[in-house]
Amino acid sequence: MQTSATHIRTSHVGRLPPPKGWEDMPARLANAEVTDRGEIARQVVPAIAETVKKQVEIGIDCVNDGEFWTARNFAHYAAHFTGLEVRPVRPGEPPTTRHSTRERDEFRDFYADMDKVGTLFFVPGEKPMPPMVERVVARGPVKSKGPQAINREIDAFKAAIASSGSKVEEAFIAVLAPGWLDHFIFNEYYKTDEEFLFALAEAIGEEYRAVVAAGFLLQIDDPGLPDWWDMIKPEPTVENYRKFAKLRIDAVNRALAGIPEEQVRYHLSWGQLARSAYPRPAARAHH
């Protein structure tokens, strides 16, 4: 990553707002519905070029492609990995780990309201999400299907930078961490969590190497590392959570094997919603 002795270099994380009239395209990209090179050149590259241009214009030094290629559903994962299936959620079973957490138990009214309107942030104009009635499961060896999916993103980003007319000093592409994938993919094949996580690491590592080989910085998106803390039931001890987190860090390191440190940035974020909107009950106001 570049440094500077004259100014504070700027960047950002997270998906950027899609261009007007392009709101459905990110889901189509993530679900591998749009794979034709011609269609990507006509519809995707110009939109990403505009996204790049806006970032440069407002003074962002290290830009990205808007992160339009990632979703949390079976179609997305199946485009990247083998060994996955989707099945209906059984009675009392959450579709993802985020649907059964200690935070949900503590802030039942908040999450009931959120589920009722079908949104995540209660932002005006936010598109409601349909209820999740299926879960993604690993039923066989999880392996990479090859770099085709990530290469579509890489090639489109390169073309967009070239056509943006902007001077891009540095650019990154975000890829999920193994310990974020297992928020949404359940293990029904491997004997241990370690085997499962390391299989995810081996599979996603091929995409990490493709990003770096293309000349981009690799951003590892791993918000799961801290936000598992309020999800696990019962509440773990600090010592046990450190062991839990270390396993996921080891999986990231396995995926990063052979990639120079200076070509990697690591993104953590805290996933709680209710605590920022509802006060903590006085009876439990402790840290």
C-alpha positions in Angstrom: 0.0 0.0 0.0 1.2 3.5 -0.8 2.1 5.9 2.0 2.6 9.7 2.0 4.7 12.2 4.0 2.7 15.2 2.7 -1.0 14.3 3.2 -3.3 11.7 4.7 -4.2 9.2 2.1 -7.9 8.4 1.8 -9.9 5.3 1.0 -13.2 3.7 1.9 -14.9 0.4 2.5 -18.3 -1.0 1.7 -20.5 -1.2 -1.3 -21.1 2.2 -3.0 -24.5 3.3 -4.2 -25.2 2.0 -7.7 -25.7 4.5 -10.5 -29.3 5.7 -11.1 -31.2 3.1 -13.1 -28.7 0.4 -12.4 -30.0 -0.7 -9.0 -30.7 -4.3 -10.0 -27.4 -4.9 -11.7 -25.3 -5.5 -8.6 -27.5 -8.5 -7.7 -27.3 -9.8 -11.3 -23.5 -9.5 -11.2 -23.2 -11.2 -7.8 -25.5 -14.1 -8.9 -23.5 -14.6 -12.1 -26.5 -13.8 -14.2 -24.4 -11.4 -16.2 -21.3 -13.1 -17.6 -21.3 -12.2 -21.3 -18.2 -10.1 -22.1 -20.2 -7.9 -24.5 -22.9 -7.2 -22.0 -20.4 -6.4 -19.3 -18.6 -4.0 -21.7 -21.8 -2.2 -22.6 -23.6 -2.1 -19.3 -21.1 -2.6 -16.5 -17.8 -1.0 -17.4 -19.4 2.5 -18.1 -21.2 2.4 -14.7 -18.0 1.4 -12.8 -16.0 4.0 -14.7 -18.4 6.6 -13.5 -18.0 5.2 -9.9 -14.3 5.4 -10.2 -14.4 9.0 -11.6 -16.6 10.2 -8.7 -14.2 8.7 -6.1 -11.2 10.4 -7.7 -13.1 13.7 -8.0 -13.9 13.8 -4.3 -10.3 13.1 -3.3 -10.2 9.4 -2.6 -6.7 8.1 -3.2 -7.3 4.4 -3.2 -10.4 3.5 -5.1 -12.4 0.4 -5.8 -15.0 -0.8 -8.2 -18.0 -0.1 -6.0 -18.1 -3.7 -4.6 -21.0 -4.6 -6.8 -20.1 -8.2 -7.3 -20.8 -9.7 -3.8 -24.0 -11.2 -2.4 -24.9 -13.5 0.5 -26.9 -16.2 -1.3 -26.6 -19.6 -2.9 -26.3 -18.3 -6.4 -23.3 -16.2 -5.6 -21.5 -18.9 -3.6 -22.3 -21.6 -6.2 -20.7 -19.4 -8.9 -17.4 -19.6 -7.0 -17.3 -23.0 -5.1 -18.2 -26.6 -5.5 -19.7 -28.8 -2.8 -22.6 -26.5 -1.9 -26.4 -27.1 -1.9 -29.4 -25.1 -0.8 -32.2 -26.7 1.3 -35.3 -25.4 3.1 -34.9 -24.0 6.6 -36.3 -26.5 9.1 -38.7 -25.4 11.9 -36.9 -23.4 14.5 -33.7 -23.2 12.4 -32.1 -19.9 11.3 -31.2 -19.4 7.7 -27.9 -17.7 8.6 -26.0 -17.3 11.9 -27.1 -13.6 11.9 -30.7 -14.7 12.5 -30.1 -16.3 15.9 -27.9 -14.2 18.2 -27.7 -13.0 21.7 -28.3 -9.4 20.4 -31.5 -10.5 18.8 -32.6 -12.0 22.1 -31.8 -8.8 24.0 -33.4 -6.4 21.5 -36.4 -8.4 20.4 -38.6 -5.3 19.7 -35.9 -3.7 17.4 -35.4 -6.8 15.4 -39.1 -7.6 15.2 -39.6 -4.2 13.7 -36.7 -4.7 11.3 -38.0 -8.1 10.2 -41.5 -6.7 9.8 -40.5 -4.1 7.3 -37.9 -6.4 5.7 -35.0 -3.8 5.8 -31.6 -3.8 7.5 -31.0 -0.1 8.3 -34.5 1.6 8.2 -33.2 4.0 5.6 -35.9 5.8 3.6 -36.2 4.2 0.2 -34.3 1.0 1.3 -35.6 -1.9 -0.8 -37.3 -4.6 1.4 -35.6 -8.0 1.5 -37.8 -11.1 1.1 -37.7 -13.4 4.1 -35.0 -16.1 3.9 -36.5 -19.5 3.9 -33.5 -21.5 2.7 -29.9 -22.0 4.0 -26.8 -22.7 2.1 -25.0 -25.9 3.2 -21.7 -27.6 2.4 -22.6 -31.2 1.4 -19.3 -32.1 -0.3 -15.7 -30.9 -0.6 -15.7 -27.1 -1.0 -13.3 -26.2 -3.7 -12.7 -23.3 -6.1 -14.4 -23.4 -9.5 -11.4 -21.5 -10.8 -10.8 -17.7 -11.2 -13.5 -17.1 -13.9 -15.9 -15.3 -11.5 -13.3 -13.1 -9.9 -11.7 -12.5 -13.3 -14.9 -11.0 -14.6 -14.7 -8.4 -11.8 -11.0 -7.8 -12.4 -11.3 -7.3 -16.1 -14.3 -5.0 -15.8 -12.5 -2.9 -13.2 -9.4 -2.6 -15.4 -11.5 -1.5 -18.3 -13.4 0.9 -16.2 -10.3 2.6 -14.9 -8.9 2.9 -18.4 -12.1 4.5 -19.7 -12.8 6.7 -16.7 -10.4 9.4 -17.8 -9.2 9.7 -14.2 -5.7 9.4 -12.8 -6.0 6.4 -10.4 -2.9 6.1 -8.1 -4.0 3.0 -6.3 -7.0 0.6 -6.4 -8.2 -2.4 -4.4 -10.7 -5.2 -4.8 -12.5 -6.6 -1.8 -12.9 -10.4 -1.3 -14.6 -12.2 1.6 -12.7 -13.9 4.4 -13.2 -17.6 5.2 -14.6 -16.6 8.6 -17.2 -14.4 7.0 -18.3 -17.1 4.6 -19.2 -19.4 7.4 -21.8 -16.9 8.6 -23.8 -17.9 5.6 -22.6 -21.3 4.6 -23.4 -24.1 7.1 -21.1 -27.1 7.4 -22.9 -30.5 6.8 -19.9 -32.3 5.4 -16.6 -31.7 7.3 -15.9 -33.3 10.7 -14.6 -30.2 12.4 -14.9 -26.4 12.1 -11.1 -26.3 11.4 -11.5 -28.6 8.4 -14.4 -26.6 7.1 -12.7 -23.2 7.5 -9.5 -24.3 6.0 -11.4 -25.7 3.0 -13.0 -22.3 2.6 -9.6 -20.7 2.9 -8.1 -22.9 0.2 -11.0 -22.2 -2.1 -11.1 -18.4 -1.7 -7.3 -18.2 -1.7 -7.3 -18.7 -5.5 -9.3 -15.5 -5.8 -6.9 -13.6 -3.5 -4.0 -14.6 -5.7 -5.9 -13.5 -8.9 -6.5 -10.1 -7.5 -2.9 -9.5 -6.5 -1.6 -10.9 -9.8 -3.8 -8.4 -11.6 -2.0 -5.6 -9.8 -4.7 -4.6 -7.4 -4.5 -4.3 -3.6 -6.4 -7.2 -2.0 -8.9 -6.2 0.7 -9.9 -9.0 3.0 -13.5 -8.4 4.3 -13.7 -10.0 7.7 -16.4 -8.3 9.8 -17.3 -11.7 11.2 -14.1 -11.8 13.4 -15.6 -9.3 15.9 -19.3 -9.6 15.4 -19.4 -13.3 16.1 -18.9 -12.2 19.8 -22.6 -11.2 20.2 -23.9 -14.1 18.2 -22.5 -17.2 19.9 -24.9 -18.9 22.3 -24.2 -19.2 25.2 -21.8 -16.3 25.7 -18.3 -17.6 25.5 -15.5 -16.7 27.8 -12.9 -14.3 26.6 -10.4 -17.2 26.5 -12.7 -19.3 24.4 -13.5 -16.5 22.0 -9.8 -15.9 21.5 -9.4 -19.5 20.5 -12.5 -19.1 18.2 -11.0 -16.0 16.6 -7.5 -17.4 16.3 -8.9 -20.3 14.2 -10.4 -17.8 11.8 -7.2 -15.7 11.6 -5.3 -18.9 10.9 -7.7 -19.6 8.0 -7.1 -16.1 6.6 -3.4 -16.7 6.8 -3.8 -20.0 5.1 -5.6 -18.3 2.2 -3.0 -15.5 2.0 0.0 -17.9 1.8 2.6 -16.5 -0.7 1.0 -13.1 -1.0 3.2 -10.2 0.1 1.9 -8.3 3.2 2.2 -4.9 1.4 -0.4 -6.0 -1.2 -3.1 -6.7 1.4 -5.5 -4.6 3.5 -7.7 -6.1 6.2 -11.2 -4.8 6.9 -12.9 -5.4 10.2 -16.2 -3.8 11.2 -18.6 -4.2 14.1 -21.9 -5.7 13.0 -24.3 -4.7 15.8 -27.4 -2.8 14.7 -29.6 -2.5 17.8 -27.1 -1.0 20.2 -26.7 2.1 18.1 -30.5 2.6 17.9 -31.9 1.4 21.2 -30.5 2.1 24.6 -29.1 -0.8 26.5 -31.4 -2.0 29.4 -30.3 -0.3 32.7 -30.3 -3.7 34.5 -27.5 -4.9 32.2 -25.6 -1.6 31.7 -22.2 -3.0 32.2 -19.1 -3.7 30.1 
